[in-house]
Amino acid sequence: MSINWSQHACSSQSDACHAVGIQNTNDTTATLFFLFERRRGELTVCINERISRDVLSDQTGFLCLTSIEISKHALISKMRRALSLFLLCVALSQATDYETSTTTIPTTGYFSPIYKADSPALFEYRYESSLESLASLPICDGEYGYGTTCSTFQVVLYSSVNQSLVTSELTNITVIQTDIVQITLGQNYTNVNRTYYTFSADVPYLYTLAIPGLIFFNPSMGFGGSSYVNPNVTLTTSGSAYPLFTTTYPRTFVIDVKSNGGFFSPASFVYQNVTYNSSPNICSLQRAVLLLDGAQTGSLFSVVNTRGCSNLYFGRTGALSATVISLQTPPTLSASTTGNYSATCQTYGNSSDNYALVKLVNNEVTSKGGFINGQRVSSQLASFDAAYNCGNNTSIALSIQVNGPYQPVSLNSTLPVDDSLPFGFYQVNLAAGTIADYQRSSPADVLGLPGCYPATSFNYLGRIRGSSLDVCNTVTGNSTFNVPAINSAFVVQPPEGYCIRSDGIPSNSSNYLYLYSSTFSTLFYEDENTTLFTLTCSSDIFYVQLGDLQPMTVKFTLVPINGQGVYGQNYNVNGFLVLQYPPLTASVGIFSVNVTGSTVSLQSLSANNLDKRNVVGVPSYSPNVMLMNTSTISSFIVAVSGQGQVSTNIGTPAGVNVGYDVNYSINPTTSSSTSSSTFGSGSSNGSAGTDSSVTASVSTTTSGVTGTSVEVKPVGDASVLKATLISAVMILLALF
């Protein structure tokens, strides 16, 4: 039995709930209770790390609690960050809202009922099944994935095998709904449902969001905050405007930092004779820059984001002064050529120190920024790129390098740069017939050149990585390329109504072969009796890299798309068949390809993924994939080889073989009114020949795509996992 968690507040199943409590042992250490998990017979403790949500279930064996002594100074910062996430986990463990069950997972996926909230809410879910090949996805307001809030929510389960999965044990999906309530600081709130309380403001606040038994080290500070609270638990809120905030520029703040914080000494500062228990962050309504008086002479550029805060006082105590200036403040020096300069320094606001603001004026978009006094300076979206504290001086000497001089560098795929060149100014001479290697950045990336690069020269400021270019060929039809022993790429652009097949890429157990597709438009196949070939049905760039480089001859052949497939119909395959299916109108669907006989389906080269390709190392193929209404049209292409039958079904929230574009058509198209159609041509052994016909016999059979009836019922608190009850008991937080 496995239990799988997914929640809106955590980015993945690896996100976690931290420690459950601490207690004092002496003045310098505290006892921190940890959650342990048993995994493969080993007891694992997650210390100072996130603990998987699986730990809250009995998936990995059993749970227990233990303790360990840890420095209080190290503990305090961890607990601050962990506390809110832990309380969220406890809240999620104490109630569930809905449960649905099924014994069958069709190849087209199982779609849970749609759950509706009276007002936008947060949803989480988990599924519990004895089936090992399941994957899940959430649908929020009709779209794949979690939104910030959902008015409707649905869960889809699907498998990686080409048959419906039936089990005597129920597969259970539990959906958890949390109310969202906007609050006003200074009021108390209680709700009969589990609730996510939140507030947002145009000015920062020092605030507390407290529930019974919770001890705060310091008030929180920010433009907003939130808290998960269990049913019938009162949330007490308080807050006051945070003083270090400005909407006008320049503005100087003078404060007295009493403490930077510690286990027994919370952070505090004094401003205008009032003490605040908080770190001294300076906040701004607009993006701005902080200048700190008394700082070491040199560049100082700390940006405060819009409705954000920044702390320049970190590690400092005593009387301090900082000035906030606008990003549009005019520079005191603008430099467009390399040389030595004397920059004017002046005060801003009520600053006690003088400052120089420097702008590097660049001539080319490929060469932005430069060096000042030997330090790299990036180009900023502001009137100036760097700020320098001059102390009491009215000028400062600066050595500036901008817009060169440029060192010539020739880049081509046959003679790549073996060693990386350091960050600097280069005149790049780019050879024709090259392209950036997908694993390495290239200077030409800044040009945004499509496809294979033409011969070009440009000035460049940056780093040049070794072997950053591959040999590149453009493929638009029947052609053959002799590729030297170099990493290579093919820009494949099939004409309308056609795919382009490649043969000749070496793949065997004596060498490593890596294939990478920049889109989902390239398919491939190989087995013990079939040499590797690829099929590209829409514009794509796919890269070929051998572990041991060797020359290769790659032949490309045009292959017609045989016609338009009809969901739910069977097609006889005798050779090679390519069908284009209509795209989705529903937000999401499970695209399921089923084959019989010796028929095999080509696999997709996964985008953003690097795979080892050899006969013994091909990963398992999943005939069921999740597609969306934003998926490329080539994602709905099915290419099969061999003898037998193929049928394709699509499962959507609306049902099986519905929710697609019924008006979509290609030329030529299949006819749903005839009993059989002949599409193009094909040949055996996966080749794209022209001798034998491929017959598509139309059938409306959709066996294996219907599921059993399901039961939907609310679930009360009594169904909470026992392991989570341990978490609730351990909210001791006896810190002092």
KOLLO-976404 format. One line per 4 residues: number of its first residue (from 1); for each residue z, x, y of C-alpha. Coordinates in steps of 0.2 Angstrom, whole numbers, plus 5000, padded with zeros to 4 digits. Layout:
<atoms>
NUM) Z X Y; ...;
</atoms>
This chain:
<atoms>
1) 5000 5000 5000; 4995 5007 5017; 5000 5001 5034; 4988 5005 5049;
5) 4994 5004 5067; 4984 5002 5083; 4991 4999 5100; 4984 4997 5118;
9) 4997 5009 5125; 4993 5023 5113; 4976 5032 5113; 4975 5033 5094;
13) 4986 5032 5079; 4992 5049 5082; 5001 5044 5097; 5019 5041 5094;
17) 5037 5036 5096; 5049 5050 5100; 5068 5053 5097; 5079 5038 5096;
21) 5095 5044 5104; 5106 5059 5109; 5124 5062 5111; 5135 5076 5119;
25) 5142 5090 5108; 5147 5102 5122; 5143 5107 5139; 5127 5116 5134;
29) 5120 5107 5119; 5117 5089 5114; 5113 5081 5097; 5096 5074 5096;
33) 5092 5061 5083; 5075 5063 5075; 5064 5053 5064; 5059 5061 5048;
37) 5044 5056 5037; 5041 5061 5019; 5023 5065 5016; 5016 5072 4999;
41) 5034 5075 4994; 5038 5086 5009; 5050 5081 5022; 5043 5084 5039;
45) 5052 5083 5056; 5043 5080 5072; 5052 5090 5085; 5046 5091 5103;
49) 5030 5083 5096; 5024 5065 5095; 5028 5056 5079; 5015 5045 5071;
53) 5017 5026 5072; 5016 5027 5053; 5033 5034 5053; 5039 5017 5058;
57) 5033 5010 5042; 5036 5014 5024; 5018 5021 5022; 5023 5039 5019;
61) 5038 5036 5008; 5054 5033 5016; 5063 5036 5033; 5079 5044 5037;
65) 5088 5050 5053; 5096 5067 5055; 5101 5077 5070; 5099 5094 5077;
69) 5107 5104 5091; 5096 5107 5106; 5098 5115 5123; 5102 5101 5135;
73) 5091 5109 5148; 5076 5109 5137; 5081 5091 5131; 5082 5083 5147;
77) 5063 5084 5152; 5058 5079 5135; 5069 5064 5135; 5062 5058 5152;
81) 5045 5058 5145; 5049 5051 5128; 5060 5037 5133; 5048 5024 5140;
85) 5036 5027 5125; 5051 5025 5113; 5056 5009 5121; 5038 5003 5119;
89) 5039 5006 5100; 5055 4997 5098; 5049 4982 5108; 5033 4982 5097;
93) 5044 4982 5081; 5055 4967 5085; 5043 4953 5084; 5025 4949 5079;
97) 5014 4935 5084; 5001 4931 5072; 4996 4935 5054; 4980 4932 5045;
101) 4976 4936 5027; 4961 4938 5016; 4956 4944 4998; 4938 4949 5002;
105) 4930 4961 5014; 4912 4957 5014; 4899 4971 5018; 4896 4963 5035;
109) 4914 4964 5039; 4929 4953 5040; 4932 4945 5057; 4949 4938 5061;
113) 4951 4922 5070; 4950 4924 5089; 4967 4924 5097; 4968 4917 5115;
117) 4981 4920 5128; 4986 4907 5141; 4984 4921 5154; 4978 4939 5152;
121) 4990 4949 5140; 4991 4965 5130; 4987 4965 5112; 4991 4977 5098;
125) 4987 4975 5079; 4990 4983 5062; 4982 4979 5045; 4990 4981 5028;
129) 4979 4983 5013; 4978 4992 4996; 4960 4996 5000; 4957 5014 5004;
133) 4939 5013 5012; 4943 5001 5026; 4940 5004 5045; 4945 4993 5059;
137) 4940 4989 5077; 4947 4978 5090; 4937 4966 5101; 4944 4962 5118;
141) 4936 4948 5128; 4921 4949 5118; 4919 4968 5120; 4923 4982 5108;
145) 4939 4992 5112; 4954 4988 5121; 4953 4982 5139; 4967 4984 5152;
149) 4971 4966 5148; 4963 4953 5136; 4962 4934 5137; 4954 4934 5119;
153) 4957 4946 5105; 4949 4949 5088; 4951 4962 5074; 4936 4967 5063;
157) 4939 4976 5046; 4924 4983 5037; 4921 4995 5022; 4911 5011 5019;
161) 4904 5004 5002; 4889 4994 4999; 4897 4979 4990; 4910 4966 4995;
165) 4928 4972 4992; 4939 4960 4982; 4957 4962 4978; 4971 4952 4970;
169) 4982 4958 4984; 4981 4951 5001; 4974 4961 5015; 4985 4957 5030;
173) 4981 4958 5049; 4996 4957 5061; 4991 4954 5079; 5005 4957 5092;
177) 5003 4949 5109; 5013 4954 5125; 5015 4944 5141; 5011 4953 5157;
181) 5021 4949 5172; 5019 4955 5190; 5036 4959 5197; 5044 4961 5214;
185) 5058 4975 5216; 5075 4968 5219; 5074 4954 5207; 5079 4951 5189;
189) 5068 4944 5175; 5070 4936 5158; 5056 4930 5147; 5057 4921 5130;
193) 5042 4932 5124; 5040 4950 5123; 5034 4956 5141; 5026 4970 5150;
197) 5033 4970 5167; 5023 4979 5181; 5022 4981 5199; 5010 4990 5211;
201) 5012 4994 5230; 5002 5002 5244; 5017 5013 5248; 5028 5023 5236;
205) 5045 5017 5230; 5061 5025 5223; 5064 5012 5209; 5073 5008 5193;
209) 5068 4995 5180; 5084 4994 5169; 5088 4984 5153; 5106 4983 5146;
213) 5111 4999 5137; 5098 5010 5146; 5105 5025 5156; 5094 5033 5170;
217) 5095 5051 5175; 5086 5048 5191; 5076 5033 5199; 5058 5034 5196;
221) 5046 5037 5210; 5028 5031 5213; 5016 5018 5219; 5019 5007 5204;
225) 5029 5006 5188; 5030 4996 5172; 5042 4992 5157; 5041 4984 5140;
229) 5055 4972 5137; 5060 4962 5122; 5061 4943 5121; 5076 4936 5130;
233) 5082 4953 5137; 5085 4954 5156; 5076 4967 5166; 5085 4972 5182;
237) 5075 4980 5196; 5079 4989 5212; 5069 4999 5224; 5067 5006 5241;
241) 5053 5014 5251; 5051 5032 5248; 5052 5042 5264; 5040 5056 5261;
245) 5024 5046 5264; 5011 5046 5277; 4995 5037 5282; 4992 5047 5298;
249) 4987 5066 5299; 4992 5079 5302; 5011 5075 5299; 5025 5087 5296;
253) 5040 5084 5285; 5056 5094 5286; 5068 5092 5271; 5083 5101 5264;
257) 5081 5102 5245; 5098 5102 5237; 5093 5103 5218; 5077 5104 5208;
261) 5086 5095 5194; 5095 5099 5178; 5105 5091 5164; 5121 5088 5175;
265) 5113 5090 5192; 5099 5077 5195; 5085 5082 5208; 5090 5078 5226;
269) 5084 5081 5244; 5090 5077 5261; 5078 5069 5274; 5083 5063 5291;
273) 5101 5064 5286; 5099 5053 5271; 5101 5060 5253; 5088 5054 5240;
277) 5090 5057 5221; 5072 5062 5218; 5061 5077 5217; 5053 5080 5235;
281) 5036 5074 5232; 5025 5071 5247; 5014 5056 5246; 4998 5051 5255;
285) 4987 5035 5256; 4971 5045 5257; 4966 5062 5249; 4974 5075 5259;
289) 4980 5094 5259; 4998 5100 5259; 5002 5116 5269; 5019 5124 5266;
293) 5027 5134 5279; 5035 5150 5274; 5023 5152 5259; 5017 5169 5255;
297) 5002 5174 5265; 4986 5169 5256; 4975 5155 5250; 4985 5138 5248;
301) 4976 5123 5244; 4986 5108 5236; 4976 5092 5236; 4986 5075 5236;
305) 4975 5062 5228; 4972 5044 5235; 4988 5034 5233; 4996 5050 5225;
309) 5010 5062 5227; 5011 5081 5226; 5026 5093 5225; 5025 5110 5234;
313) 5043 5113 5234; 5044 5116 5215; 5057 5129 5211; 5063 5130 5229;
317) 5079 5125 5238; 5085 5124 5255; 5077 5119 5271; 5058 5118 5269;
321) 5043 5112 5280; 5027 5105 5274; 5012 5098 5284; 4999 5085 5277;
325) 4982 5087 5285; 4966 5077 5282; 4952 5083 5271; 4941 5081 5287;
329) 4950 5093 5297; 4938 5105 5305; 4938 5123 5298; 4943 5137 5309;
333) 4929 5148 5301; 4913 5144 5293; 4904 5158 5283; 4886 5158 5276;
337) 4883 5176 5273; 4893 5190 5264; 4903 5201 5276; 4920 5204 5284;
341) 4927 5191 5295; 4942 5187 5307; 4947 5169 5305; 4956 5160 5319;
345) 4974 5153 5314; 4983 5139 5322; 4997 5126 5319; 4994 5109 5312;
349) 5006 5094 5317; 5023 5102 5319; 5021 5116 5307; 5030 5132 5311;
353) 5017 5144 5303; 4998 5146 5308; 4984 5142 5296; 4966 5147 5294;
357) 4954 5134 5286; 4938 5142 5279; 4922 5134 5274; 4909 5143 5263;
361) 4892 5136 5269; 4880 5137 5253; 4862 5137 5254; 4858 5131 5236;
365) 4865 5118 5225; 4865 5130 5210; 4876 5143 5220; 4891 5134 5227;
369) 4907 5142 5232; 4910 5161 5233; 4924 5174 5234; 4937 5177 5248;
373) 4947 5193 5247; 4941 5195 5229; 4947 5178 5223; 4935 5164 5217;
377) 4934 5149 5229; 4926 5133 5224; 4916 5122 5235; 4927 5106 5240;
381) 4922 5089 5245; 4930 5092 5261; 4927 5100 5278; 4935 5116 5272;
385) 4936 5125 5255; 4952 5136 5257; 4968 5136 5268; 4977 5152 5272;
389) 4995 5154 5279; 4994 5167 5293; 5013 5167 5297; 5015 5170 5316;
393) 4998 5178 5317; 4984 5170 5327; 4970 5178 5316; 4968 5184 5298;
397) 4955 5197 5291; 4945 5190 5276; 4932 5198 5265; 4919 5185 5260;
401) 4905 5185 5248; 4894 5170 5249; 4876 5166 5245; 4873 5183 5236;
405) 4868 5196 5234; 4861 5191 5218; 4859 5202 5202; 4842 5198 5193;
409) 4844 5192 5175; 4830 5187 5163; 4835 5173 5150; 4824 5169 5135;
413) 4827 5164 5117; 4819 5179 5109; 4829 5191 5119; 4845 5182 5123;
417) 4860 5189 5132; 4871 5197 5119; 4886 5198 5130; 4893 5186 5142;
421) 4891 5190 5160; 4906 5188 5171; 4907 5175 5185; 4896 5181 5199;
425) 4880 5179 5209; 4864 5180 5198; 4845 5178 5201; 4841 5169 5185;
429) 4823 5171 5178; 4821 5157 5165; 4807 5159 5152; 4797 5144 5147;
433) 4799 5136 5130; 4818 5137 5130; 4833 5125 5131; 4851 5126 5133;
437) 4860 5128 5116; 4871 5112 5113; 4887 5122 5110; 4885 5133 5125;
441) 4883 5130 5144; 4867 5137 5152; 4864 5142 5170; 4849 5130 5169;
445) 4861 5115 5166; 4864 5114 5185; 4845 5110 5187; 4846 5095 5176;
449) 4829 5099 5168; 4823 5087 5155; 4817 5093 5138; 4810 5111 5136;
453) 4812 5122 5151; 4797 5127 5161; 4797 5145 5168; 4807 5145 5183;
457) 4818 5156 5194; 4834 5151 5204; 4849 5158 5212; 4865 5155 5203;
461) 4884 5157 5205; 4894 5156 5189; 4896 5164 5172; 4882 5167 5159;
465) 4887 5165 5141; 4879 5175 5128; 4865 5167 5117; 4865 5152 5128;
469) 4847 5147 5125; 4837 5141 5110; 4818 5141 5107; 4811 5124 5111;
473) 4796 5114 5106; 4790 5097 5111; 4784 5086 5098; 4773 5070 5101;
477) 4762 5069 5086; 4756 5078 5071; 4759 5096 5073; 4766 5112 5065;
481) 4777 5125 5072; 4781 5143 5066; 4799 5146 5072; 4806 5164 5073;
485) 4823 5168 5066; 4831 5160 5081; 4841 5145 5084; 4829 5131 5089;
489) 4828 5114 5096; 4814 5100 5095; 4811 5088 5109; 4804 5073 5099;
493) 4795 5059 5108; 4787 5047 5096; 4773 5035 5103; 4777 5017 5103;
497) 4777 5009 5085; 4779 5026 5077; 4792 5038 5070; 4790 5057 5068;
501) 4794 5065 5052; 4798 5083 5050; 4797 5094 5034; 4800 5112 5031;
505) 4818 5115 5038; 4826 5125 5025; 4841 5118 5016; 4849 5125 5000;
509) 4865 5130 4993; 4863 5149 4998; 4863 5146 5017; 4872 5135 5029;
513) 4861 5123 5039; 4868 5114 5055; 4859 5099 5062; 4864 5091 5079;
517) 4856 5076 5087; 4858 5072 5105; 4856 5054 5102; 4857 5042 5087;
521) 4838 5042 5085; 4836 5055 5071; 4838 5051 5052; 4838 5063 5037;
525) 4838 5063 5018; 4839 5076 5004; 4845 5076 4986; 4843 5087 4971;
529) 4825 5081 4969; 4820 5079 4987; 4819 5093 5000; 4826 5089 5017;
533) 4816 5079 5029; 4820 5070 5045; 4814 5055 5054; 4815 5052 5073;
537) 4810 5035 5079; 4815 5036 5097; 4816 5050 5110; 4828 5063 5104;
541) 4832 5082 5105; 4838 5088 5088; 4844 5106 5085; 4842 5117 5070;
545) 4854 5132 5066; 4855 5142 5051; 4870 5152 5046; 4859 5167 5041;
549) 4844 5166 5053; 4827 5166 5046; 4809 5161 5051; 4803 5143 5047;
553) 4788 5133 5047; 4791 5115 5052; 4778 5102 5050; 4779 5085 5060;
557) 4769 5069 5054; 4767 5053 5063; 4775 5038 5052; 4771 5020 5057;
561) 4785 5008 5059; 4780 4996 5045; 4786 4980 5054; 4800 4970 5060;
565) 4814 4966 5048; 4822 4949 5046; 4841 4949 5043; 4846 4943 5026;
569) 4829 4945 5018; 4825 4956 5003; 4810 4968 5004; 4802 4977 4989;
573) 4801 4996 4991; 4788 5006 4982; 4787 5023 4992; 4793 5024 5010;
577) 4797 5009 5022; 4803 5009 5040; 4808 4992 5047; 4814 4988 5065;
581) 4827 4975 5066; 4832 4965 5082; 4846 4971 5092; 4862 4962 5095;
585) 4866 4949 5108; 4884 4948 5102; 4895 4961 5108; 4898 4969 5092;
589) 4892 4968 5074; 4893 4976 5057; 4875 4982 5052; 4875 4983 5033;
593) 4860 4990 5023; 4860 4986 5004; 4848 4995 4992; 4844 4993 4973;
597) 4835 5003 4960; 4831 5021 4965; 4829 5016 4984; 4839 5027 4995;
601) 4843 5024 5014; 4841 5038 5026; 4856 5044 5035; 4859 5046 5054;
605) 4862 5063 5061; 4878 5059 5070; 4878 5063 5089; 4891 5075 5095;
609) 4895 5081 5078; 4890 5097 5069; 4887 5095 5050; 4884 5107 5036;
613) 4868 5101 5027; 4865 5107 5010; 4862 5098 4993; 4880 5100 4987;
617) 4888 5098 5004; 4880 5081 5011; 4895 5070 5016; 4896 5052 5008;
621) 4885 5039 5016; 4891 5023 5023; 4879 5009 5022; 4890 4998 5034;
625) 4891 5004 5053; 4897 4996 5068; 4884 4993 5082; 4885 4985 5099;
629) 4874 4976 5111; 4873 4992 5121; 4867 5002 5105; 4849 5010 5107;
633) 4835 5000 5098; 4833 5014 5086; 4850 5011 5079; 4843 4995 5072;
637) 4830 5004 5062; 4831 5005 5043; 4821 5018 5034; 4821 5019 5015;
641) 4813 5029 5001; 4810 5026 4982; 4807 5010 4972; 4818 4995 4972;
645) 4823 4983 4986; 4832 4983 5002; 4840 4970 5013; 4850 4971 5029;
649) 4863 4959 5035; 4872 4959 5052; 4890 4952 5054; 4896 4946 5071;
653) 4910 4936 5078; 4898 4921 5077; 4895 4923 5058; 4883 4932 5046;
657) 4865 4935 5052; 4867 4927 5069; 4871 4934 5086; 4855 4944 5087;
661) 4841 4943 5099; 4830 4930 5091; 4816 4932 5104; 4814 4951 5100;
665) 4798 4956 5093; 4787 4972 5089; 4769 4974 5085; 4765 4972 5071;
669) 4779 4960 5066; 4785 4952 5050; 4782 4933 5048; 4797 4923 5042;
673) 4785 4909 5037; 4776 4918 5023; 4782 4923 5006; 4776 4941 5007;
677) 4769 4953 5019; 4761 4970 5018; 4767 4983 5030; 4757 4999 5033;
681) 4757 5012 5019; 4769 5023 5010; 4770 5035 4995; 4783 5041 4982;
685) 4796 5055 4983; 4800 5051 5001; 4783 5056 5008; 4774 5047 5022;
689) 4757 5045 5013; 4743 5033 5015; 4738 5028 4997; 4750 5015 4991;
693) 4756 4999 5000; 4773 4993 5003; 4776 4975 4999; 4790 4965 5008;
697) 4795 4950 4998; 4804 4938 5008; 4820 4930 5002; 4834 4921 5010;
701) 4847 4928 4998; 4863 4933 5007; 4874 4935 4992; 4890 4946 4995;
705) 4891 4942 5013; 4903 4927 5012; 4922 4929 5012; 4936 4918 5005;
709) 4946 4906 5015; 4959 4913 5026; 4976 4908 5032; 4982 4910 5050;
713) 5000 4907 5054; 5013 4913 5066; 5026 4926 5060; 5044 4926 5066;
717) 5056 4940 5069; 5061 4940 5050; 5045 4949 5045; 5049 4965 5055;
721) 5048 4981 5045; 5065 4987 5039; 5061 5004 5046; 5059 4998 5063;
725) 5076 4990 5062; 5084 5008 5060; 5076 5012 5077; 5084 4998 5085;
729) 5101 5002 5078; 5099 5020 5085; 5097 5015 5103; 5114 5024 5107;
733) 5109 5035 5121; 5127 5040 5123; 5122 5054 5135; 5138 5057 5144;
</atoms>
